[in-house]
Amino acid sequence: MNQPTQTWLTQEAADRLKAELASLEGPLRAEIIKKIETARAEGDLKENGGYHAAREEQGKIEGRIRQLKHMLEHAHIGTPPASESGVVGLGMLVTVDIGGDELKFLLGSREISSGDVDVYSEKSPLGGAVLGAKVGETVNYTAPNGKLIKVAVLEAQPFN
């Protein structure tokens, strides 16, 4: 069941991330630099809340820029190779039964979702357990609290 993990992005998701990156590297970065300069001009930096808040915001923006660049450089854009029929793979909408509760989620990177469906990474305990499982199969995973949880795979279909 251990398949190599790769991030797959739809063209729409890749375009959305490229637009976010352009915004972060352009107007948002310039805006935060201006905030830092304005706050720095106010004097004493030790007790300057505006300066510290702006620097923290800058750190978050720079972190997101690095994350997006890395993802866009290393992601495969398009659709993941089709897994054999009835087998859970990356980029699939998966329906499972966990203790009598039905859960539907997208397996893969949260970046490929438009926000209308929950996304579980293949690196998460649940995602790792169902990756490679067949529809109708029951698999187990260990929850963060150490409890063993049974999961029945009900359906797996490509996400559009």
URNOR-V447350 format. One record per pair of residues at least 24 apart in sequence whose C-alpha atoms are under 7 Angstrom apart, sorted by the first residue. I is the first residue (numbers start at 0). J is the second residue. If there is no record, write none. Layout:
i:j
I:J
I:J
This chain:
i:j
0:130
0:131
5:74
6:74
6:75
6:108
7:74
7:75
7:76
7:77
7:78
7:79
8:74
8:75
8:76
8:77
8:111
9:76
9:77
9:78
9:111
10:76
10:77
12:110
12:111
13:76
16:67
20:64
20:67
23:60
23:64
31:57
85:133
85:134
85:155
86:131
86:132
86:133
86:134
86:155
87:129
87:130
87:131
87:132
87:133
87:155
88:130
88:131
90:157
90:158
91:155
91:156
91:157
91:158
92:155
92:156
92:157
92:158
93:154
93:155
93:156
94:152
94:153
94:154
94:155
95:150
95:151
95:152
95:153
95:154
96:150
96:151
96:152
96:153
97:149
97:150
97:151
